[in-house]
């Protein structure tokens, strides 16, 4: 019974934390008129999740956690600091999506004969890879200060070398899409924060983001 109560408390605290982060993400998106706010809001969300994870690791190992500002201050500080970097990263991902959209348009308008199924399959694979890359690169960017190009390569290498992690992330994203379609009322409450937390947790548990001095 005490263990059950403890788990209820942990889940309740996590749900409240994710709700507050989702609210901050919405405010961060609105602060940039959505178009300019979504990317830095996502970067700030992942930064806070990283600090949460580091604090949890410190508690588990008996180390003293680092002093942290209040959630509001921490989020908006990260929003401002990551503003331009987030847009560079988002621009690189957007370029990839535009190229895929162009490929699909070409496939629709041009007859490729017998190689059409092969090319279509390749585009599907590239689409799946880009979806996964678009989800893992933000937690990586929150943890590493590397340039955009290196972050993208890091994400690709991670997906290729750790197929189990890639599969689990794909399951998380598929579940998030299913929940969004089945219970759309949850989207404003946990829509971005919950899958971001799940992906970040998977990356940490995989060892892809080791502690740094």
Buried (B, 14 or more C-beta within 10 A) or exposed (E): EEEEEEEEEEEEEEBEBBBBBBBBBBBBBEBBEEEBBBBBBBBBBBBBBBBBBBBEEBEEEEEEEEEEEEBEEBBBBBBEBBBEBBBBBBEBBEEBEEEBEEBBEEBEEEEEEEEEEEBBEEBEEBBBBBBBBBBBBBBBBBBEEEEBEEBBEBBBEBBEEBEEBBEBBBEBBEEBEEBBEEEEEBBEBBBBBBBBBBBBBBBBEBEBBEEEE
